[in-house]
Amino acid sequence: MGGTLAASARRAALALRTLVPGPVEGQLIDAWRRMQGEAAERYAQALSGYLPERIRRTVGLQSDRISDRLHQIDLAQPGASRMGQRAPRPV
């Protein structure tokens, strides 16, 4: 899966939360939204600097996928924060 140690720890904690019975769906979705939002910010930061064109296309594609996931989360949670709105990509 890759990523930082902190991201791995958050994924593990999120996986453990799914095992707990009870009304945790909202908490899980909020945690997922935060993780996707953090990833989107990092991709945007990477895209704001110099990248070779091939790398820029790959990073841009991943950034678009993350934005799409955030949009799907927002559609599934009416009234949720609008963190998932796609920001314009630098050219």
MIKOLTOR-722043 format. One line per field, with one value per residue: x, y, z of N, C-alpha, C, O in turn; residue number from 1. Coordinates in nm, 3 decimals, decimal comma, m for minus. Atoms other than C-alpha are relative to their C-alpha. Layout:
n_px: [X|...]
n_py: [Y|...]
n_pz: [Z|...]
ca_px: [X|...]
ca_py: [Y|...]
ca_pz: [Z|...]
c_px: [X|...]
c_py: [Y|...]
c_pz: [Z|...]
o_px: [X|...]
o_py: [Y|...]
o_pz: [Z|...]
voti: [NUM|...]
END
This chain:
n_px: [0,079|m0,089|0,038|m0,078|0,033|0,121|0,114|0,022|0,064|0,139|0,073|0,019|0,101|0,127|0,040|0,045|0,129|0,108|0,033|0,075|0,143|0,062|0,018|m0,128|m0,010|m0,032|m0,139|m0,085|0,004|m0,076|m0,142|m0,037|m0,002|m0,123|m0,116|0,002|m0,030|m0,143|m0,067|0,027|m0,086|m0,138|m0,009|0,007|m0,130|m0,096|0,031|m0,030|m0,141|m0,048|m0,005|m0,007|0,136|0,051|0,032|0,114|0,122|0,031|0,044|0,128|0,101|0,027|0,069|0,139|0,069|0,027|0,107|0,123|0,042|0,055|0,130|0,091|0,029|0,091|0,131|0,058|0,026|0,055|m0,021|m0,136|m0,087|m0,027|m0,143|m0,024|0,009|m0,124|m0,069|m0,059|m0,138|m0,093|m0,038]
n_py: [m0,118|m0,116|m0,119|m0,026|0,080|m0,058|0,040|0,142|0,009|m0,044|0,106|0,110|m0,043|m0,001|0,141|0,048|m0,062|0,069|0,122|m0,037|m0,014|m0,125|m0,106|m0,065|m0,028|m0,142|m0,021|0,061|m0,084|m0,121|0,036|0,023|m0,131|m0,069|0,065|m0,035|m0,143|m0,017|0,047|m0,098|m0,116|0,035|0,006|m0,138|m0,060|0,057|m0,053|m0,143|m0,018|0,056|0,144|0,038|0,016|0,136|0,010|m0,090|0,069|0,109|m0,062|m0,064|0,106|0,042|m0,111|0,003|0,114|m0,035|m0,100|0,073|0,070|m0,100|m0,038|0,111|m0,005|m0,111|0,037|0,101|m0,064|m0,134|m0,089|0,013|m0,110|m0,002|0,020|0,079|m0,073|0,007|m0,126|m0,004|0,050|m0,093|0,043]
n_pz: [0,000|0,005|m0,074|m0,120|m0,119|m0,058|0,085|m0,027|m0,132|0,014|0,070|m0,095|m0,096|0,071|0,017|m0,130|m0,033|0,072|m0,075|m0,119|0,029|m0,044|0,099|0,028|0,144|0,019|m0,041|0,102|0,120|m0,031|0,001|0,140|0,064|m0,044|0,063|0,141|0,007|m0,021|0,121|0,106|m0,026|0,034|0,146|0,049|m0,030|0,096|0,133|0,007|0,028|0,127|0,018|0,141|0,054|m0,022|m0,142|m0,021|0,045|m0,095|m0,125|0,030|0,007|m0,137|m0,064|0,049|m0,062|m0,140|0,004|0,031|m0,122|m0,092|0,054|m0,029|m0,143|m0,022|0,055|m0,089|m0,128|0,019|m0,114|m0,050|0,042|0,143|0,016|0,119|0,125|0,076|0,021|0,134|0,006|0,064|0,136]
ca_px: [0,000|0,279|0,265|0,399|0,404|0,137|m0,088|m0,040|m0,135|m0,449|m0,548|m0,499|m0,705|m0,979|m0,981|m1,012|m1,302|m1,498|m1,489|m1,660|m2,037|m2,253|m2,324|m1,971|m2,051|m2,044|m1,713|m1,567|m1,681|m1,541|m1,208|m1,203|m1,286|m1,000|m0,754|m0,861|m0,849|m0,495|m0,391|m0,556|m0,364|m0,035|m0,103|m0,197|0,127|0,326|0,148|0,223|0,596|0,810|0,756|0,865|0,563|0,531|0,536|0,295|0,044|0,068|0,038|m0,245|m0,433|m0,398|m0,507|m0,818|m0,903|m0,875|m1,093|m1,349|m1,351|m1,405|m1,691|m1,847|m1,819|m1,992|m2,270|m2,323|m2,334|m2,570|m2,494|m2,135|m1,846|m1,756|m1,395|m1,435|m1,482|m1,223|m0,972|m0,843|m0,521|m0,218|m0,114]
ca_py: [0,000|0,250|0,595|0,737|0,561|0,803|0,723|0,351|0,400|0,593|0,318|0,056|0,259|0,304|m0,071|m0,141|0,102|m0,096|m0,395|m0,205|m0,255|0,053|0,379|0,456|0,499|0,879|0,871|0,637|0,857|1,166|0,990|0,880|1,233|1,374|1,119|1,188|1,564|1,540|1,339|1,592|1,875|1,692|1,621|1,986|2,091|1,855|1,983|2,345|2,289|2,174|1,817|1,653|1,624|1,246|1,266|1,564|1,358|1,065|1,284|1,479|1,156|1,045|1,389|1,369|1,027|1,155|1,455|1,218|1,010|1,322|1,421|1,076|1,105|1,442|1,306|1,018|1,256|1,546|1,843|1,730|1,968|2,068|1,961|1,739|2,017|1,988|2,269|2,393|2,220|2,432|2,425]
ca_pz: [0,000|0,065|0,216|0,537|0,871|0,995|0,697|0,760|1,125|1,025|0,780|1,052|1,300|1,041|0,971|1,345|1,379|1,121|1,358|1,639|1,640|1,669|1,494|1,375|1,005|1,027|1,211|0,951|0,665|0,838|0,892|0,527|0,414|0,625|0,486|0,128|0,193|0,327|0,024|m0,210|m0,043|m0,084|m0,451|m0,508|m0,341|m0,563|m0,874|m0,783|m0,826|m1,116|m1,230|m1,555|m1,787|m1,755|m1,375|m1,381|m1,583|m1,341|m1,031|m1,195|m1,268|m0,906|m0,788|m1,007|m0,865|m0,509|m0,596|m0,747|m0,426|m0,218|m0,447|m0,406|m0,029|m0,038|m0,260|m0,017|0,279|0,200|0,421|0,474|0,433|0,080|0,120|m0,184|m0,432|m0,703|m0,706|m1,039|m1,139|m1,217|m1,581]
c_px: [0,084|m0,051|0,087|m0,043|m0,129|m0,123|m0,032|m0,071|m0,146|m0,083|m0,030|m0,108|m0,139|m0,052|m0,051|m0,137|m0,115|m0,042|m0,088|m0,148|m0,053|m0,003|0,130|0,014|0,039|0,145|0,096|0,005|0,077|0,150|0,049|0,010|0,127|0,123|0,008|0,033|0,148|0,078|m0,018|0,089|0,144|0,021|m0,002|0,134|0,105|m0,021|0,033|0,147|0,037|m0,003|0,021|m0,140|m0,059|m0,042|m0,121|m0,130|m0,042|m0,053|m0,135|m0,113|m0,039|m0,077|m0,147|m0,078|m0,036|m0,113|m0,134|m0,051|m0,062|m0,139|m0,103|m0,038|m0,102|m0,140|m0,072|m0,041|m0,054|0,018|0,139|0,083|0,030|0,149|0,031|m0,012|0,135|0,056|0,058|0,145|0,089|0,041|0,149]
c_py: [0,126|0,116|0,015|m0,093|0,052|m0,041|m0,147|m0,020|0,042|m0,105|m0,116|0,036|0,000|m0,142|m0,057|0,056|m0,072|m0,127|0,027|0,014|0,134|0,103|0,076|0,039|0,145|0,031|m0,057|0,086|0,129|m0,027|m0,021|0,133|0,076|m0,058|0,037|0,149|0,029|m0,043|0,100|0,123|m0,028|m0,008|0,140|0,071|m0,051|0,059|0,148|0,027|m0,061|m0,152|m0,026|m0,037|m0,138|m0,020|0,087|m0,067|m0,108|0,057|0,067|m0,102|m0,048|0,108|0,004|m0,113|0,029|0,103|m0,067|m0,075|0,097|0,044|m0,109|m0,003|0,109|m0,030|m0,099|0,060|0,141|0,083|m0,011|0,118|m0,011|m0,012|m0,069|0,076|0,004|0,139|0,002|m0,046|0,101|m0,055|0,006]
c_pz: [0,000|0,083|0,124|0,113|0,063|m0,080|0,022|0,133|m0,008|m0,072|0,093|0,102|m0,064|m0,019|0,132|0,038|m0,070|0,073|0,121|m0,038|0,052|m0,109|m0,026|m0,146|m0,028|0,035|m0,105|m0,126|0,024|m0,002|m0,144|m0,074|0,038|m0,069|m0,148|m0,019|0,018|m0,123|m0,114|0,017|m0,039|m0,151|m0,059|0,022|m0,098|m0,139|m0,014|m0,031|m0,135|0,007|m0,149|m0,049|0,027|0,146|0,031|m0,043|0,099|0,132|m0,019|m0,006|0,140|0,076|m0,042|0,064|0,145|0,006|m0,030|0,123|0,099|m0,046|0,029|0,147|0,028|m0,054|0,092|0,134|m0,022|0,126|0,058|m0,050|m0,148|m0,026|m0,132|m0,129|m0,066|m0,018|m0,140|0,006|m0,067|m0,136|m0,017]
o_px: [0,048|m0,154|0,178|m0,146|m0,212|m0,227|m0,149|m0,159|m0,233|m0,198|m0,139|m0,193|m0,237|m0,171|m0,149|m0,219|m0,227|m0,151|m0,148|m0,183|m0,002|0,041|0,143|0,118|0,126|0,211|0,198|0,111|0,148|0,227|0,159|0,103|0,192|0,209|0,116|0,102|0,204|0,174|0,077|0,140|0,211|0,124|0,074|0,180|0,186|0,075|0,046|0,183|m0,048|0,043|m0,037|m0,223|m0,176|m0,147|m0,209|m0,232|m0,160|m0,154|m0,221|m0,223|m0,157|m0,169|m0,235|m0,195|m0,145|m0,201|m0,236|m0,172|m0,165|m0,229|m0,217|m0,154|m0,199|m0,240|m0,194|m0,122|0,020|m0,001|0,172|0,037|0,022|0,200|0,140|0,002|0,237|m0,014|0,092|0,218|0,049|0,049|0,200]
o_py: [0,220|0,107|m0,064|m0,159|m0,027|m0,074|m0,185|m0,104|m0,020|m0,129|m0,172|m0,047|m0,039|m0,167|m0,132|m0,013|m0,076|m0,178|m0,065|0,092|0,189|0,078|0,192|0,090|0,172|0,108|0,004|0,106|0,176|0,053|0,021|0,154|0,136|0,017|0,066|0,186|0,113|0,023|0,128|0,177|0,057|0,035|0,169|0,146|0,027|0,088|0,198|0,138|m0,108|m0,213|0,043|m0,085|m0,149|m0,079|0,046|m0,055|m0,121|0,009|0,061|m0,075|m0,065|0,078|0,026|m0,096|m0,005|0,092|m0,031|m0,077|0,067|0,063|m0,079|m0,030|0,087|0,009|m0,096|0,002|0,237|0,035|0,060|0,197|m0,120|0,046|m0,054|0,017|0,030|0,230|m0,103|m0,013|0,163|m0,176|m0,026]
o_pz: [m0,070|0,149|0,148|0,106|0,109|m0,023|0,026|0,146|0,053|m0,035|0,091|0,135|m0,001|m0,003|0,133|0,098|m0,018|0,049|0,177|m0,126|0,149|m0,222|0,012|m0,187|m0,111|m0,034|m0,136|m0,185|m0,066|m0,054|m0,179|m0,152|m0,047|m0,115|m0,199|m0,114|m0,052|m0,163|m0,187|m0,081|m0,097|m0,203|m0,152|m0,063|m0,148|m0,210|m0,125|m0,070|m0,210|0,104|m0,232|0,028|0,064|0,173|0,107|0,026|0,130|0,184|0,069|0,043|0,170|0,152|0,041|0,098|0,191|0,091|0,028|0,148|0,160|0,036|0,065|0,180|0,102|0,007|0,104|0,206|m0,004|0,238|0,153|m0,133|m0,206|m0,122|m0,185|m0,236|m0,002|m0,064|m0,193|0,098|m0,165|m0,156|m0,124]
voti: [1|2|3|4|5|6|7|8|9|10|11|12|13|14|15|16|17|18|19|20|21|22|23|24|25|26|27|28|29|30|31|32|33|34|35|36|37|38|39|40|41|42|43|44|45|46|47|48|49|50|51|52|53|54|55|56|57|58|59|60|61|62|63|64|65|66|67|68|69|70|71|72|73|74|75|76|77|78|79|80|81|82|83|84|85|86|87|88|89|90|91]
END
